[in-house]
């Protein structure tokens, strides 16, 4: 598939042709000796020699080519082969002839092709000025190589030339730790900075040397080598940079040339989404499977404070590794969450903030005390795990049993005030029994009862956490299948009262009392509702009183103005009547 941009093909396309930028439908690859028109303008390509691989250059890339331009009768017009050296130029600038660039973007490395250009496109080179304007020109082109050129920030501030492509791993993200090597030069070739031979390691989010470096690294793959041309706005605009490590200073507003290699990087995963638990992968694990919540895992680890103080070790020096089931509070929440993302054999460093660690209390561990509000660092290796079965891996009776177990686990967590974790248990229980069609009549009643119980308990969790909208959703699920469920009406009314939807709360309470007139809890919130309605009415009355008073004052002022204007007019008229 070939794509022409307006900038590079405007002169090449007639007004009646397809718009620039439109993609040309793909066609079968050419065989040696085949010729095909590759654009409706009349540009033709004949394949003379197959190229390597499948990649082709793009407009903006730097290509190195040999070419021979001639007329159809064989008269040679221009040739790089006569000079013995290929030429290098930027695709899109039409250094050879108008239209040739559009042919080169279809070529692979090492390919040789003959392009036939229509008369109106075969010009643009000084070497062809003497050729008649109605001549058909042919170019035999060999694509020796090319360098991919990327405008990193899309403003010309950082131009990246890919000198050596990397592996299909990357690019790294902001949180990742990278190992890079680089040499920084001024445009006159003076070296002003250089990494040690082994390179330098840093987190992308922390930046390094100048702002161009992390921006470029985030576009690179592991092992990739590039040259960057960096304009001052992405380097050192005003003050330049003082001499450092034996290198000369960088003058203000200097343009820099940076040879950069991304040696490797360690992915850092934001496990909890709020930077509370960060997992840096030191060694990749096997395969694609990771442990999950409810998995039986075997791990070994060391725990330290940020200052390096060792807190505990498990699984080293002949000591048994830790075996436990995830999501059952055997370890701190942050480690548990990180472990559920790990593959077998994976080695990671997990940094855990206090909210996911030991909180604000002082805790004694095997080798040292953990001060309040401490960030802790685990170095963990996943030795083995057995995943908890997914619902689709179980038969219907197994699914019911798991749902019942998770509901009970949720109930225990609720009693201990761990409402968010309890909510998660209820949601998982429902996941195992959420398909009606798979259960027979004998099981349907039990399944329905389990779902209703989990939704009601989930609503209670939401009320405890002030998540009133979610509480309303949970209760509404119950009422869709049990419209007379008093507990669902009661809890939804509570949530409506908290969201100031007093009319909807009144409807739910009224219906609940119709079903169970003696329900004490419903009667209590009915009294609370009446108080809220009375307070709301008072507020409304005050607002309306103020509004009416303002309107009355405005009307009074308007009436006074009219009266004054009328009296003034009468006086003018009387004065006119009394005039001689």
C-alpha positions in Angstrom: 0.0 0.0 0.0 1.4 3.4 -1.0 0.3 6.7 0.6 1.1 10.1 -0.9 1.0 13.3 1.2 0.0 16.6 -0.3 3.4 18.2 0.7 5.3 15.7 -1.4 3.0 14.9 -4.2 1.1 18.1 -5.0 2.9 18.7 -8.3 2.6 15.1 -9.1 -1.2 14.9 -9.0 -3.7 16.6 -11.4 -6.7 18.4 -10.0 -8.9 15.6 -11.3 -6.9 12.9 -9.6 -7.6 11.5 -6.2 -6.9 13.7 -3.2 -3.4 13.8 -1.7 -3.2 11.6 1.3 -5.7 9.0 0.0 -4.5 5.5 0.3 -4.0 3.5 -2.8 -5.6 0.0 -2.8 -3.0 -2.7 -2.2 -2.1 -5.0 -5.1 -0.2 -8.3 -5.4 3.6 -7.8 -5.2 5.4 -7.4 -8.5 7.5 -10.2 -9.9 10.9 -9.5 -11.6 10.1 -8.1 -15.0 6.5 -7.1 -14.1 5.5 -3.5 -14.7 2.5 -1.7 -13.2 1.1 1.8 -13.0 1.4 2.7 -9.3 -0.5 5.9 -9.4 -3.3 7.4 -11.6 -1.0 10.2 -12.7 0.8 7.7 -14.9 3.8 6.8 -12.8 4.9 3.3 -13.7 7.2 0.9 -11.9 9.0 -2.2 -13.3 10.7 -4.5 -10.9 14.3 -5.3 -11.8 15.6 -6.9 -8.6 13.9 -8.0 -5.4 14.7 -6.3 -2.2 15.0 -7.6 1.4 12.4 -7.8 4.1 9.1 -6.0 3.9 9.7 -2.5 5.2 9.8 0.6 2.9 10.9 4.2 3.6 8.5 7.0 4.2 8.5 10.7 3.3 10.9 12.5 5.6 13.4 9.5 5.8 16.9 9.8 4.6 17.5 7.4 1.7 20.7 6.4 0.0 20.2 5.5 -3.7 21.9 4.9 -7.0 20.0 6.1 -10.0 20.4 6.5 -13.8 18.0 8.8 -15.6 17.5 8.4 -19.4 15.1 9.1 -22.2 13.2 6.2 -23.8 15.6 6.1 -26.7 18.4 5.2 -24.2 20.0 8.7 -24.1 21.5 9.0 -20.6 20.7 12.3 -18.8 22.1 11.8 -15.3 23.8 9.0 -13.4 25.2 8.5 -9.9 27.0 5.3 -11.1 29.3 7.4 -13.4 30.4 9.2 -10.2 30.9 5.9 -8.4 29.0 7.0 -5.2 25.3 6.8 -4.3 23.6 9.9 -3.1 21.7 10.5 0.2 18.8 12.9 0.5 15.6 13.4 2.4 12.5 11.9 0.8 9.9 14.5 -0.2 12.4 17.2 -1.2 12.5 15.8 -4.8 16.3 16.0 -5.2 16.3 13.6 -8.2 13.2 14.5 -10.2 9.5 15.2 -9.5 7.8 11.9 -9.0 10.8 9.7 -8.3 10.3 10.1 -4.5 6.8 8.7 -4.8 8.3 5.6 -6.4 11.1 5.2 -3.8 8.5 4.9 -1.0 7.3 1.6 -2.6 10.8 0.0 -2.5 12.5 -2.3 -0.1 16.2 -2.3 0.9 18.4 -3.5 -2.0 15.5 -3.4 -4.5 16.1 -2.1 -8.0 13.3 -0.8 -10.2 12.7 1.2 -13.4 10.3 4.1 -13.0 8.7 5.7 -16.0 7.6 9.3 -15.4 5.0 11.1 -17.5 6.3 14.2 -19.2 4.9 16.7 -16.8 6.5 15.0 -13.7 10.0 14.0 -15.0 11.6 17.3 -14.1 13.0 18.9 -11.0 16.7 18.2 -11.2 19.2 20.7 -12.7 20.7 17.9 -14.6 17.5 17.5 -16.6 17.0 21.2 -17.5 18.0 20.5 -21.1 15.4 17.7 -21.5 12.4 18.6 -23.6 9.3 19.2 -21.4 7.3 16.7 -23.4 9.8 13.9 -23.0 9.1 10.7 -21.1 11.9 10.1 -18.6 12.9 6.8 -17.1 14.9 6.3 -13.8 16.6 3.1 -12.9 16.8 3.3 -9.1 18.5 1.1 -6.5 17.6 1.6 -2.9 20.9 1.0 -1.1 19.6 1.9 2.4 17.7 4.4 4.4 17.5 5.9 7.8 14.1 6.4 9.5 13.7 10.0 10.6 11.1 10.9 13.3 10.0 14.3 14.4 9.6 13.4 18.1 7.6 16.4 19.3 6.1 17.3 15.9 7.6 20.7 16.0 11.1 20.1 14.6 12.6 20.5 18.1 13.9 16.9 18.4 14.7 15.1 15.2 15.5 11.4 15.7 17.4 9.4 13.1 17.3 5.6 13.7 20.8 4.4 13.1 20.2 0.8 14.3 16.8 -0.7 14.9 16.0 -2.4 18.3 14.1 -5.4 19.3 10.3 -5.6 19.3 10.3 -4.7 23.0 9.2 -1.3 24.1 9.0 1.6 24.1 9.3 2.3 27.8 6.8 4.3 29.8 7.1 7.2 32.2 7.5 5.0 35.3 10.0 2.6 33.8 13.7 2.5 34.8 16.0 2.7 31.7 19.7 2.0 31.1 21.1 4.2 28.3 24.4 5.2 26.8 25.0 8.5 25.1 27.5 11.0 23.7 26.5 14.6 23.4 28.2 16.9 20.9 27.9 20.5 19.8 27.4 21.0 16.0 31.2 21.6 15.6 31.9 18.1 17.0 33.1 19.1 20.5 31.9 16.4 23.0 30.2 18.1 26.0 28.8 15.1 27.8 29.2 11.3 27.8 28.0 8.4 29.9 30.3 5.9 31.6 31.1 2.8 29.5 28.4 0.8 31.3 25.8 3.6 30.7 23.6 5.4 33.2 20.3 4.2 34.8 17.3 6.4 35.7 13.6 6.5 35.9 12.1 8.3 32.8 9.7 10.3 35.0 12.7 11.8 36.9 14.3 13.0 33.7 18.0 13.2 32.9 20.6 15.6 31.4 18.0 17.6 29.3 14.3 17.3 28.6 14.9 15.9 25.1 16.4 12.7 26.4 13.3 11.2 28.2 11.1 12.4 25.4 13.1 10.6 22.8 13.6 7.5 24.9 9.8 7.0 25.2 9.8 6.5 21.4 12.6 3.9 21.4 12.8 0.1 21.6 15.3 -2.0 23.5 18.7 -2.0 21.7 17.8 0.8 19.4 20.5 3.3 18.5 19.7 6.8 17.3 21.1 10.2 16.6 19.1 13.2 18.0 19.4 16.8 16.7 18.0 18.8 19.6 17.0 22.5 19.3 17.7 24.8 22.2 14.1 24.7 23.6 14.6 21.1 24.4 18.2 21.4 25.6 19.5 24.5 27.5 17.9 27.7 26.2 19.1 30.6 28.4 21.9 29.7 30.8 23.6 26.9 28.9 25.3 24.3 31.1 28.4 24.6 33.3 31.4 22.3 32.8 30.9 18.9 34.4 32.9 15.7 34.8 35.8 17.2 32.8 33.7 18.2 29.8 33.5 21.8 28.5 30.5 24.0 29.2 27.5 24.1 26.8 26.9 27.6 25.6 23.4 29.1 25.8 21.0 28.3 22.9 23.2 25.5 21.6 21.9 22.9 19.2 23.0 19.5 20.3 23.7 16.2 18.5 23.2 13.2 20.7 24.2 9.6 19.9 21.8 7.6 22.1 21.4 3.9 22.8 18.6 2.3 24.8 20.5 -0.6 26.3 17.6 -2.0 28.3 14.8 -1.0 30.6 12.9 -2.4 33.6 9.1 -2.0 33.3 7.4 -0.5 36.4 3.8 -1.3 36.9 1.4 1.0 38.7 -0.4 -2.0 40.4 -3.1 0.0 42.2 -3.5 2.8 39.7 -2.7 5.5 42.4 1.1 5.0 42.7 0.5 3.3 46.0 2.1 0.0 44.9 4.8 0.1 42.2 6.2 -3.2 40.8 9.6 -3.0 39.0 10.2 -6.2 37.0 13.8 -7.2 37.4 13.5 -10.5 35.7 10.6 -11.5 33.4 8.7 -14.7 34.3 7.7 -17.6 32.2 4.7 -17.7 29.7 1.7 -15.4 29.9 -0.2 -16.6 32.9 -0.2 -14.6 36.1 -1.5 -15.5 39.6 -4.9 -14.2 40.4 -7.0 -13.5 43.5 -7.6 -16.8 45.3 -4.5 -18.4 43.8 -2.3 -20.6 45.9 1.2 -19.1 45.6 4.7 -19.8 46.8 7.0 -16.9 47.1 10.3 -15.9 48.6 11.2 -12.3 49.5 13.1 -9.8 51.6 11.5 -6.7 53.1 13.4 -3.4 53.7 12.7 0.2 54.6 13.6 2.8 52.0 16.8 3.4 53.8 17.8 -0.2 53.4 17.0 -1.5 56.9 16.3 -5.2 56.6 12.9 -6.1 58.1 12.4 -9.8 57.3 13.5 -12.6 54.9 11.5 -15.7 53.8 12.8 -18.5 51.6 16.5 -17.9 51.9 19.4 -19.5 53.8 17.5 -22.8 54.1 14.3 -21.2 55.4 11.0 -22.3 53.9 9.4 -20.1 51.3 6.0 -18.5 52.1 3.0 -20.5 50.8 -0.4 -18.8 51.1 -3.7 -18.1 49.3 -4.0 -14.6 47.8 -6.8 -12.2 48.8 -7.1 -13.7 52.3 -5.0 -11.1 54.2 -2.0 -13.3 54.9 0.4 -10.5 53.8 0.1 -6.7 53.6 -2.4 -5.6 50.9 0.2 -4.0 48.6 2.3 -7.2 48.4 -0.9 -9.3 47.9 -2.0 -7.1 45.0 1.5 -7.2 43.4 1.8 -11.0 43.7 -1.5 -11.5 41.8 0.1 -9.8 38.8 3.3 -12.0 38.7 4.3 -14.9 36.4 6.1 -18.0 37.5 9.8 -17.3 37.9 9.3 -13.5 37.8 11.5 -11.4 40.1 10.3 -8.0 41.0 10.9 -5.1 43.4 7.7 -3.9 44.9 7.5 -0.4 46.6 4.5 -0.1 48.9 3.2 3.2 50.4 1.8 3.2 54.0 -1.8 2.9 52.9 -1.1 -0.5 51.3 1.5 -1.5 53.9 1.5 -1.1 57.7 -0.3 2.2 57.8 0.3 4.7 60.6 1.1 2.3 63.3 4.5 1.0 64.5 4.9 -2.8 63.7 7.4 -5.3 64.8 8.9 -7.6 62.1 11.4 -10.4 62.5 14.5 -8.2 62.2 13.5 -4.7 62.9 10.6 -2.3 63.8 8.6 -0.6 61.1 8.1 3.1 62.0 4.7 4.6 61.5 3.8 5.8 58.0 6.8 3.9 56.4 7.2 3.1 52.7 8.4 -0.5 52.5 10.3 -2.3 49.7 9.8 -6.0 48.9 12.2 -7.9 46.6 9.9 -10.8 45.6 10.3 -14.0 43.5 7.3 -16.0 42.3 8.4 -19.7 42.7 5.1 -21.4 42.0 1.4 -20.7 41.8 -1.9 -22.5 41.1 -4.6 -20.2 39.8 -8.1 -20.3 41.2 -10.4 -21.6 38.5 -12.3 -19.1 36.4 -16.1 -19.6 36.3 -16.0 -21.0 32.8 -13.6 -23.8 34.0 -16.1 -25.1 36.6 -19.3 -27.0 36.4 -22.5 -25.5 37.8 -22.3 -27.1 41.2 -18.7 -25.9 41.7 -19.7 -22.4 40.7 -22.5 -22.4 43.3 -20.1 -23.7 46.0 -17.5 -21.0 45.2 -20.2 -18.3 45.2 -21.4 -19.4 48.6 -17.9 -19.4 50.0 -17.1 -15.9 48.6 -20.3 -14.6 50.0 -19.4 -15.9 53.5 -15.9 -14.4 53.2 -17.5 -11.1 52.3 -19.8 -11.3 55.3 -16.8 -11.9 57.6 -15.0 -8.9 56.1 -18.1 -6.7 56.5 -18.3 -7.6 60.2 -14.6 -6.6 60.6 -15.4 -3.2 58.9 -13.4 -4.0 55.7 -16.2 -2.8 53.4 -14.3 -2.4 50.2 -12.8 -5.9 50.3 -16.2 -7.3 51.3 -17.7 -5.6 48.3 -15.1 -7.2 46.0 -16.0 -10.6 47.5 -19.8 -10.1 46.8 -19.0 -9.0 43.2 -16.9 -12.1 42.6 -19.6 -14.4 44.1 -22.1 -13.0 41.6 -19.6 -13.5 38.7 -19.8 -17.2 39.3 -23.6 -17.4 39.1 -24.5 -14.7 36.6 -25.8 -16.9 33.8 -29.4 -18.0 34.3 -29.5 -20.4 31.4 -26.8 -22.7 32.8 -28.7 -23.7 35.9 -31.6 -26.1 36.2 -34.8 -25.3 38.0 -33.7 -27.0 41.2 -30.7 -24.7 41.4 -32.3 -21.6 40.1 -33.9 -20.7 43.5 -30.6 -21.0 45.3 -28.8 -19.0 42.6 -31.4 -16.3 42.7 -31.2 -16.1 46.5 -27.4 -15.9 46.4 -27.4 -13.1 43.9 -30.1 -11.1 45.9 -28.1 -11.6 49.1 -24.8 -10.4 47.5 -26.5 -7.4 45.9 -28.1 -6.4 49.2 -24.9 -6.9 51.1 -23.0 -4.9 48.4 -25.5 -2.1 48.9 -24.8 -2.1 52.6 -21.1 -1.8 51.9 -21.7 1.1 49.6 -23.8 2.9 52.2 -20.9 2.4 54.7 -18.5 4.0 52.2 -20.9 6.8 51.2 -21.0 5.5 47.7 -24.8 6.2 47.4 -25.1 6.0 43.6 -23.6 2.5 43.6 -25.9 1.5 46.5 -28.9 2.6 44.4 -27.6 0.4 41.5 -27.2 -2.6 43.8 -30.7 -2.3 45.2 -32.2 -1.7 41.8 -30.8 -5.0 40.6 -32.6 -6.7 43.4 -35.9 -4.9 42.7 -35.7 -5.9 39.0 -36.3 -9.5 40.0 -38.0 -9.0 43.4 -40.1 -5.9 43.2 -41.4 -6.3 46.8 -38.0 -6.8 48.5 -38.4 -4.6 51.6 -34.7 -4.6 52.4 -33.8 -3.4 48.9 -36.5 -0.6 49.1 -35.3 0.4 52.6 -31.6 0.6 51.6 -32.4 2.4 48.3 -34.5 4.9 50.2 -31.5 5.5 52.5 -29.3 6.2 49.5 -32.0 8.5 47.9 -32.2 10.5 51.1 -28.4 11.0 51.1 -28.5 12.2 47.5 -31.4 14.6 48.3 -33.8 12.7 46.0 -36.5 12.9 48.7 -39.5 12.2 46.4 -37.9 8.9 45.2 -37.1 8.0 48.8 -40.7 8.7 49.8 -42.0 6.3 47.0 -39.7 3.5 48.2 -40.7 4.0 51.9 -44.4 4.1 51.0 -44.1 0.8 49.0 -42.0 -0.9 51.7 -44.7 0.0 54.4 -47.5 -1.3 52.1 -45.7 -4.6 52.0 -44.6 -4.6 55.7 -46.6 -2.0 57.7 -44.9 -2.9 61.0 -41.3 -2.7 59.8 -39.6 -0.8 62.5 -36.5 0.3 60.5 -38.6 1.6 57.6 -40.8 3.6 60.1 -37.7 5.1 61.6 -36.3 6.4 58.3 -39.8 7.6 57.4 -39.6 9.9 60.4 -36.1 11.1 59.3 -37.5 11.7 55.8 -40.3 13.8 57.1 -37.8 15.9 59.0 -35.7 16.3 55.9 -38.8 17.3 53.9 -39.8 19.9 56.5 -36.3 21.4 56.5 -36.3 21.4 52.7 -39.7 23.1 52.6 -38.4 25.8 55.0 -35.4 26.4 52.8 -37.6 26.6 49.7 -39.9 29.0 51.5 -37.0 31.3 52.5 -35.7 31.3 49.0 -39.1 32.1 47.5 -39.7 34.8 50.1 -36.4 36.4 49.3 -37.1 36.1 45.5 -40.6 37.6 45.8 -39.3 40.4 48.0 -36.7 41.3 45.4 -39.3 41.2 42.6 -41.6 43.4 44.7 -38.9 45.9 45.4 -37.9 46.0 41.7 -41.6 46.4 40.7 -42.0 49.2 43.4 -38.9 51.0 42.1 -40.2 50.6 38.5 -43.6 52.1 39.5 -41.9 55.0 41.3 -39.9 55.7 38.2 -43.0 55.6 36.0 -44.8 58.0 38.4 -41.9 60.5 38.4 -41.7 60.3 34.6 -45.4 60.8 34.3 -45.5 63.8 36.7 -42.6 65.3 34.9 -44.4 65.0 31.5 -47.5 66.6 33.0 -45.5 69.5 34.2 -43.9 70.0 30.8 -47.4 69.9 29.1 -48.8 72.4 31.6 -45.8 74.7 31.1 -46.4 74.6 27.3 -50.1 75.4 27.8 -49.2 78.4 29.9 -46.7 79.8 27.5 -47.8 83.0 25.7 
